[in-house]
Amino acid sequence: MTVESICRCPWLDTTKADYVQYHDEEWGIPVFDDNKLFENLVLESAQAGLSWYTILKRRDGYRNAFANFDVSKVAQYTLADEQRLVLDANIIRHKGKIAATVNNAKCFMTIQQEFGSFSRYLWAFVDNKVQVNHINGLNDYPATSPVSAALSKDLKKRGFKFVGSTTMYAYLQASGLINDHSNTCIRKQAIINSYPALGLAWR
């Protein structure tokens, strides 16, 4: 059976093996690890205004640029580091987004200190229940939701940058708080089946 003959989400370009791997092994799987949640935040914020695949192709570049997504190290980056990264062709050379990543690392750590972990803070927005949407086609995908709007508003209040509601909706999808795999996708039910072992409810 070929990759193309297996039913997956309608947005996925199955001719790109790395894209298929990301869809099958990462997208929509619940994340509780703060390091991974910070990585997702960095990448989704970098994506704003661009295609996700543009960022996915550069993930190794981001990993090298931002200390393997070690939030405590990124929080210590200086203006000189930011200026150096603007010249790094392995990432999106957007001065504002690079500065935002350093700023967001500091804000991320503040949340960790307040709540014990960023994961605890984040999952409270969905009351530890995954929102499973019914997606039949491309037109069924929402761009935002009340949860993404609330998260965006709170993060902005806490000083985060490049965390608009649309960006946060993509973040919630990627981090598994929202399951937006299409109804016919091979991954949808498989991920739902993993929830009980993770102690997660869903709706």
Secondary structure, 3 states (H helix, E strand, C coil): CCHHHCCCCCCCCCCCHHHHHHHHHCCCCCCCCHHHHHHHHHHHHHHCCCCHHHHHCCHHHHHHHCHHHCHHHHCCCCHHHHHHHCCCCCCCCCHHHHHHHHHHHHHHHHHHHHHCCHHHHHHHHHCCEEEECCCCCHHHCCCCCHHHHHHHHHHHHCCCCCCCHHHHHHHHHHCCCEECCCCCCHHHHHHHHHHHHHCCEEC
